[in-house]
Amino acid sequence: MDAFSDPRAVAHYAENPPRMVPGYADMQRMARLLLAERAPDDARVLVLGAGGGLELKAFAESHPGWSFVGVDPSAAMLDLARMTLGDLSDRAHLHQGLIDGAPHGPFDAGTCILTLHFIAREERLQTLREVRRRLKPGAPFVVAHFSIPEGERALWLSRYAAFAVASGIERGQAETARSGISERLPILTPEEDEGLLREAGFDGVGLFYAGFAFRGWSAWA
């Protein structure tokens, strides 16, 4: 069963990113700062991969004037996002589906955090193009996901698992996650990830975050 439709997995989703993604809270904080460099105080923000609602809540709490359109294919994860947002949920319109069926905006800013590594290369390029089409000229865009140098997947995924264990994840669970990620996720190299952003039409592509097997970039439309 897809983990993002498994009720048990969804119920515990919010516990995992802080324990499995090095510097998760700081990465979110940096993302907010990068968006705020160019986004107005009343920005409409496109959040691709909004299921769970973790970044939606963080952004909404730090910027009271921002409103959001969150996009995610999983109904269960969007339900969790509504629960996570609580009283803030009236500032977020949640859309079930993929980016090509999402509202056209135009948006003042966009993010895609811990999502693109689930998408194969060619589909990823099209996804990025669809995001850019929905952003105003010059609007900031922030992404972060698995991105591993060529030939180093086994090394960095073993370090990813070791970090999870050091953060309190059971070793068996961490090893299962490592194995599944290695076998199933279409992880690209940092050079490929940067190239796709530029090919999709983004400018100013720059690395802002690196945490073991994860990388994050900022750019603008």
C-alpha positions in Angstrom: 0.0 0.0 0.0 1.2 3.5 -0.8 2.5 5.0 2.5 0.7 8.2 1.8 -2.7 6.5 1.7 -2.0 4.1 4.7 -3.9 5.6 7.6 -1.3 4.4 10.1 1.6 5.9 8.2 -0.3 9.1 7.6 -1.1 9.4 11.3 2.6 9.3 12.2 3.9 11.3 9.3 4.6 14.5 11.2 6.9 12.7 13.6 9.4 11.6 10.9 10.8 14.6 9.0 12.4 16.3 12.0 14.0 12.9 12.9 15.1 11.9 9.4 16.0 15.2 7.7 19.1 16.9 9.2 18.3 20.5 10.2 14.7 20.2 9.2 13.4 23.1 11.2 16.3 25.3 10.1 15.7 24.3 6.5 12.1 25.4 6.8 13.2 28.7 8.5 15.6 29.4 5.7 12.9 28.7 3.1 10.6 31.2 4.7 13.4 33.8 4.7 14.2 33.2 1.1 10.5 33.5 0.1 10.2 36.7 2.1 13.1 38.4 0.2 10.8 38.7 -2.8 7.3 37.9 -1.7 5.0 40.7 -0.5 3.4 40.8 2.9 0.1 39.6 1.4 1.6 37.0 -0.8 -0.3 34.1 -2.3 2.0 31.1 -2.0 1.9 27.8 -4.0 2.9 24.8 -1.9 3.5 21.7 -4.0 3.5 18.5 -1.9 1.4 20.2 0.8 0.2 16.9 2.4 0.8 16.8 6.2 0.8 20.6 6.4 4.1 21.0 8.2 5.5 23.8 6.0 2.0 25.3 5.5 1.8 25.7 9.3 5.3 27.1 9.7 4.8 29.6 6.9 1.3 30.7 8.1 2.5 31.2 11.7 5.5 33.3 10.6 3.7 35.4 8.0 0.1 36.3 9.0 -0.6 38.1 5.7 0.3 35.1 3.5 -2.4 32.8 2.0 -1.7 29.4 0.4 -2.8 27.0 -2.3 -1.5 23.5 -1.3 -1.4 20.7 -3.9 -1.0 17.0 -3.1 -2.3 13.8 -4.7 -3.2 12.1 -1.4 -6.6 12.9 0.2 -5.4 11.4 3.4 -2.4 13.6 3.6 -4.5 16.7 2.8 -6.8 15.7 5.7 -3.8 15.6 7.9 -2.7 19.1 6.6 -6.1 20.5 7.7 -5.7 19.0 11.1 -2.1 20.3 11.4 -3.2 23.8 10.3 -6.2 23.9 12.8 -7.4 27.5 13.2 -5.0 28.5 10.3 -6.8 26.3 7.8 -9.0 29.2 6.5 -5.9 30.7 4.9 -5.1 27.6 2.8 -7.0 26.2 -0.1 -6.0 22.5 -0.5 -6.2 21.0 -3.9 -6.1 17.2 -4.4 -4.2 16.2 -7.5 -1.0 17.0 -9.5 0.4 20.4 -10.5 -1.1 20.3 -14.0 -4.6 20.4 -12.5 -3.8 23.0 -9.9 -5.1 26.7 -9.9 -3.1 28.8 -12.4 -2.4 31.7 -10.0 -0.4 33.7 -10.7 1.4 33.2 -7.3 3.8 35.5 -5.5 6.0 32.5 -4.4 6.2 28.8 -4.5 7.8 25.8 -2.6 8.2 22.1 -3.1 9.8 20.5 -0.1 10.6 16.8 0.3 8.5 16.0 -2.8 10.4 16.1 -6.1 12.5 13.0 -5.2 9.3 10.9 -5.8 9.0 12.1 -9.4 11.0 10.6 -12.3 13.3 12.9 -14.2 11.1 13.7 -17.3 8.0 14.1 -15.2 10.0 16.2 -12.8 11.0 18.6 -15.5 7.4 19.0 -16.6 6.3 19.5 -13.0 8.9 22.3 -12.6 7.7 24.0 -15.8 4.1 23.8 -14.6 5.1 25.5 -11.3 7.0 28.2 -13.1 4.0 28.9 -15.4 2.0 29.6 -12.2 4.5 32.1 -10.7 4.6 35.8 -11.3 7.8 37.0 -13.1 10.6 37.2 -10.5 8.6 35.2 -7.9 10.8 33.1 -5.5 10.8 29.3 -5.6 12.3 27.0 -3.0 12.9 23.2 -3.3 14.5 20.6 -1.1 14.7 16.9 -1.5 17.0 13.9 -1.8 19.9 14.7 -4.1 23.1 12.6 -4.1 26.4 12.9 -6.0 27.1 10.4 -8.7 28.2 7.0 -7.4 27.7 7.9 -3.8 24.1 6.8 -3.2 25.0 3.8 -0.9 27.3 6.0 1.2 24.9 8.9 1.7 21.8 6.7 2.3 23.7 4.8 5.0 24.5 8.1 6.6 20.8 9.0 6.3 19.9 5.8 8.2 22.5 6.5 10.8 21.1 10.0 11.4 17.6 8.6 11.8 18.8 6.0 14.4 20.7 8.8 16.2 17.5 10.8 16.3 15.5 7.9 17.9 14.2 5.9 14.9 14.4 2.2 15.5 17.3 0.7 13.5 15.1 -1.8 11.7 12.8 1.0 10.6 15.7 3.2 9.5 17.2 0.3 7.5 13.8 -0.5 5.8 13.5 3.2 4.9 17.0 3.3 3.5 16.5 0.1 1.4 13.1 1.3 0.1 14.5 4.8 -0.9 17.5 3.2 -2.6 15.4 0.8 -4.6 12.4 3.0 -5.5 13.1 6.7 -5.5 14.5 8.3 -8.7 17.1 10.4 -6.9 19.1 12.7 -9.1 22.6 14.3 -8.6 22.9 17.9 -7.5 24.1 18.8 -11.0 21.0 17.2 -12.5 18.7 18.9 -10.1 20.2 22.3 -10.8 20.1 21.7 -14.5 16.4 20.8 -14.4 15.5 24.0 -12.6 17.3 26.0 -15.2 15.8 24.0 -18.1 12.4 24.7 -16.6 13.1 28.4 -16.9 14.1 29.4 -13.4 16.9 31.9 -12.9 19.2 32.6 -9.9 19.5 29.0 -9.0 21.6 28.7 -5.8 22.2 26.0 -3.2 21.0 27.1 0.3 20.8 23.9 2.2 22.7 20.6 2.4 22.1 17.9 5.0 23.6 14.5 4.4 21.5 13.1 1.5 19.3 16.2 1.1 19.9 19.4 -0.8 17.8 22.6 -1.2 17.9 25.3 -3.8 16.3 28.7 -4.2 15.5 30.3 -7.6 13.1 32.8 -9.1 10.7 32.6 -12.0 
